[in-house]
Amino acid sequence: MTLADLAPYFELYKKLKENDEDIVLNKDLQVIEKQFVGKEITMTAVISELDIQKNELIGTYKPQTNADGGFSIKKLTGTHFFIFASSQNLAGIIQLYNLEKDDLVQITGSILSLHRHSVVRVSLISISVIEKNHGITKAVEKKGCFIATAVYGSADANQVQQFYFIRDNYLAKSTAGNLFIKFYYAVSPTLAKWIDNKPKIKSFTRKYILDKILSRYN
């Protein structure tokens, strides 16, 4: 199966969200998710992180053709979608296939869980490299998203990963965007340190600035 086969889950999630209904504990959504848990799925992704300590590979979903429902499913999942693939032998797999960040790969795994409309977690079954150095994250110098990390509490937070996606897939593709990135990295470490010690400012920044930016790309 492919990501397009998960459409019933994403369709219900989107409907619940639009109606401001409960999503986390929604029984219908949980029932649909359970129907997919344990099933084998194949997806293409660009590697964004290789975490040997967590035995986890993080990839950004990459639709290839209309045949796999990529473009239609993107309307349900939003502009960002992450694949978390875990394997106890990740270090060996990385060495065997010479995996690196920015490689375009095909991942086959057994579904462990679905998270909202932006993450699928799988137990890795197999992986193959389609294209080396595909270049999603190498478009700009790789640096941390300082302010988002301070606000959301962790560099591994899903929202921080979404900001990386926006940076690499939107800002980095224009001259103005690259100028903004350079300016951001010049001033953000100081701002992040200042925000980190001010809970009220942190809460305001999250609710009225960062969350609103992310909502525009969903």
ROLO-790173 format. One record per residue (C-alpha): x, z, y. Coordinates in steps of 0.1 Angstrom, whole numbers. Each point is the difference from the previous one (the first is absolute). Layout:
<pts>
{pt {X; Z; Y}}
...
</pts>
This chain:
<pts>
{pt {0; 0; 0}}
{pt {10; -4; 37}}
{pt {-7; 19; 31}}
{pt {-31; -22; 6}}
{pt {-16; 15; -31}}
{pt {0; 34; 18}}
{pt {-24; -15; 26}}
{pt {-30; 22; -10}}
{pt {20; 32; 9}}
{pt {12; -14; 33}}
{pt {-35; -13; 9}}
{pt {-16; 34; -6}}
{pt {28; 17; 19}}
{pt {-5; -22; 30}}
{pt {-37; 5; -1}}
{pt {3; 38; -1}}
{pt {25; 0; 28}}
{pt {-21; -22; 22}}
{pt {-30; 23; -5}}
{pt {21; 31; 6}}
{pt {-8; 13; -35}}
{pt {22; 23; -21}}
{pt {28; -20; -17}}
{pt {23; 26; -15}}
{pt {-27; 16; -22}}
{pt {-24; -29; -4}}
{pt {-11; -1; -36}}
{pt {-8; -37; -1}}
{pt {35; -8; 13}}
{pt {16; 23; -26}}
{pt {-20; -16; -28}}
{pt {13; -35; 10}}
{pt {35; 13; 3}}
{pt {-1; 15; -35}}
{pt {-11; -34; -14}}
{pt {33; -15; 11}}
{pt {24; 29; -9}}
{pt {21; -10; -29}}
{pt {-6; -37; 3}}
{pt {29; -24; 4}}
{pt {4; -18; 34}}
{pt {25; -25; 13}}
{pt {8; -4; 37}}
{pt {26; -15; 23}}
{pt {18; 23; 24}}
{pt {29; 2; 24}}
{pt {22; 31; -8}}
{pt {0; 24; 29}}
{pt {15; 31; -17}}
{pt {19; 8; -32}}
{pt {-1; 38; -5}}
{pt {21; 9; -30}}
{pt {-6; 37; 4}}
{pt {-38; -5; -2}}
{pt {4; -28; -26}}
{pt {-22; -21; 23}}
{pt {0; -35; 14}}
{pt {-21; -6; 31}}
{pt {-11; -36; 7}}
{pt {-21; -17; 27}}
{pt {-26; -23; -16}}
{pt {7; -37; 5}}
{pt {-29; -24; -7}}
{pt {13; -33; -12}}
{pt {-30; -24; -3}}
{pt {-38; 0; 3}}
{pt {0; -3; -38}}
{pt {8; 37; -4}}
{pt {-25; 11; 26}}
{pt {27; 11; 23}}
{pt {-15; -11; 33}}
{pt {-35; 11; -9}}
{pt {11; 35; -12}}
{pt {21; 4; 32}}
{pt {-33; 1; 19}}
{pt {-10; 31; -20}}
{pt {34; 18; -1}}
{pt {12; -7; 35}}
{pt {33; -15; 12}}
{pt {20; 26; -20}}
{pt {-1; 8; -36}}
{pt {26; 19; -20}}
{pt {9; 1; -37}}
{pt {16; 31; -13}}
{pt {16; -7; -34}}
{pt {16; 28; -20}}
{pt {24; -1; -29}}
{pt {22; 26; -16}}
{pt {26; -26; -4}}
{pt {-1; -14; 35}}
{pt {38; 3; 5}}
{pt {6; -21; -31}}
{pt {-26; -26; 11}}
{pt {15; -3; 34}}
{pt {34; -6; -15}}
{pt {-13; -25; -27}}
{pt {-19; -21; 25}}
{pt {23; 6; 30}}
{pt {-30; 12; 20}}
{pt {4; 5; 38}}
{pt {-22; 6; 30}}
{pt {-16; -32; 12}}
{pt {-1; -17; -34}}
{pt {-33; -17; -8}}
{pt {-10; 11; -35}}
{pt {-28; -2; -25}}
{pt {-11; 34; -12}}
{pt {-20; 7; -31}}
{pt {-12; 35; -5}}
{pt {-27; 23; -14}}
{pt {-22; 14; 27}}
{pt {3; 37; 6}}
{pt {-22; 3; 31}}
{pt {-14; -17; 31}}
{pt {4; 16; 34}}
{pt {-25; -9; 27}}
{pt {5; -37; 9}}
{pt {37; -1; 3}}
{pt {18; 12; -31}}
{pt {-1; -6; -37}}
{pt {23; 21; -23}}
{pt {11; -15; -33}}
{pt {23; 9; -28}}
{pt {25; -28; -1}}
{pt {-1; -23; -31}}
{pt {21; -29; 11}}
{pt {15; -15; 31}}
{pt {15; -34; 9}}
{pt {17; -13; 31}}
{pt {-17; -30; 17}}
{pt {23; -2; 30}}
{pt {30; 20; 11}}
{pt {2; 12; 36}}
{pt {-35; -11; 8}}
{pt {5; 18; 33}}
{pt {-30; 20; 11}}
{pt {20; 31; 9}}
{pt {33; -17; 9}}
{pt {-16; -18; 29}}
{pt {12; 29; 21}}
{pt {25; 28; -3}}
{pt {-15; 26; -24}}
{pt {-5; 32; 18}}
{pt {-25; 29; -4}}
{pt {-32; 2; 19}}
{pt {9; 32; 18}}
{pt {-32; 8; 19}}
{pt {-23; -9; -29}}
{pt {21; 21; -23}}
{pt {-2; 30; 24}}
{pt {-38; -4; 4}}
{pt {-9; -6; -37}}
{pt {25; 24; -13}}
{pt {20; -22; -24}}
{pt {19; -33; -1}}
{pt {-19; -6; -33}}
{pt {-35; 4; 16}}
{pt {-22; -30; -6}}
{pt {-6; -4; 37}}
{pt {38; -2; 7}}
{pt {2; -27; -27}}
{pt {-28; -19; 18}}
{pt {20; 2; 33}}
{pt {30; -15; -18}}
{pt {-23; -29; -12}}
{pt {-13; -6; 36}}
{pt {36; 0; 13}}
{pt {13; -24; -26}}
{pt {-30; -23; -2}}
{pt {-12; -2; 36}}
{pt {25; 14; 26}}
{pt {31; -14; -16}}
{pt {-14; -35; 1}}
{pt {0; -4; 37}}
{pt {26; 3; 28}}
{pt {-22; 26; 19}}
{pt {-5; 19; -32}}
{pt {37; 2; -7}}
{pt {7; 12; 35}}
{pt {-26; 27; -5}}
{pt {16; 11; -33}}
{pt {34; 3; 17}}
{pt {-16; 21; 28}}
{pt {-19; 21; -25}}
{pt {31; 9; -20}}
{pt {19; 9; 32}}
{pt {-26; 26; 12}}
{pt {-19; 11; -31}}
{pt {25; 25; -15}}
{pt {-1; 21; 32}}
{pt {-38; -3; 2}}
{pt {-5; 8; -37}}
{pt {21; 32; 4}}
{pt {-20; 11; 30}}
{pt {-34; -8; -17}}
{pt {10; 19; -32}}
{pt {0; 33; 17}}
{pt {-33; -5; 17}}
{pt {-30; 1; -24}}
{pt {-26; -9; 27}}
{pt {20; -30; 12}}
{pt {6; -10; -36}}
{pt {-38; 2; -7}}
{pt {-8; -20; 31}}
{pt {26; -27; -8}}
{pt {-14; -4; -35}}
{pt {-37; -1; 9}}
{pt {1; -20; 32}}
{pt {30; -22; -4}}
{pt {14; -6; -35}}
{pt {-32; 2; -20}}
{pt {-16; -25; 25}}
{pt {29; -24; -4}}
{pt {-3; 1; -38}}
{pt {-38; -5; 2}}
{pt {6; -34; 18}}
{pt {20; -12; -30}}
{pt {-25; 11; -27}}
</pts>
